[in-house]
Amino acid sequence: MIDAEWWEYDDADEMAEAVAGDIAYIIGQALEARGRALVAFPGGATPLPALKLLADMKIEWADVTILPTDDRLVPVTDPMSNAGALARLFLPKKARVVPLTAGEKDPVAAGRAADERIAEFDWPLDVAWLGMGEDGHTASIFPGPDFDAAIAGPKARRALGVRPDPLPANAPVNRVTLTGPTLVTARTVTLVLQGKAKRKVVEQALKQGASSTLPIGRLLAELDMDIDIHWCP
């Protein structure tokens, strides 16, 4: 079983401050070491307070490239677009925000285009900041016909179009996600959760390891490093 260090907080505000501080430190270390940083941030409601705090921190954002860990096949102006949400926060700070989608409707074509678009970057990611749904999905790695490819490779593939089966009720569209190999080879991988139900899912996934039926379990089993898990009720 992978070693996970749990960081527990009394509430979402306390967690947001801690996570924003940790991510800012990682970015600062990358900028000091290499003069640039490449990071992947999640969408959804849980990370938003920390993202807002992070955007207001004194960082040389012009040297930072930000990718969403995943996105839906919707325009960046759509409220469901993760890239759109990140752009609204970080483009005014002069960061480079790179969408994973560009108006495609077919997930296979969208994944190929995204993979080509980000191939030039200086990999690996400095940090992969992950969230998770109560069903155990992370990024847009869901059960479905593209699950094994999203989890395990090919390892040269950075992004992949995915067709969740069934489509999530709250956002019934296909997706593009950074692949498992791309996420787990980041210099730092951080998982941020809220709620007792999600904690139980992760604890179960960690115990099951590579035999887990949950996407988060399969992904974490591929890690070659320990992981920090930030959690609040």
Buried (B, 14 or more C-beta within 10 A) or exposed (E): EBEBEBBEBEEBEEBBBBBBBBBBEBBBBBBEEEEBBBBBBBBEEBBBBBBEBBBEBEBBBEBBBBBBBBBBBBBBEEEBBBBBBBBEBBBEBEBBBBBBBEEBEEBBEBBBBBBEBBEEBEEBBBBBBBBBBEBBBBBBBBBBEBBEBBBBBEEEBBBBBBBBEEBBEEBEBBBBBBBBBBBBBBBBBBBBBBEEEBBEBBEBBBEBEEEBEBBBBBBBBBBEEEBBBBBBE
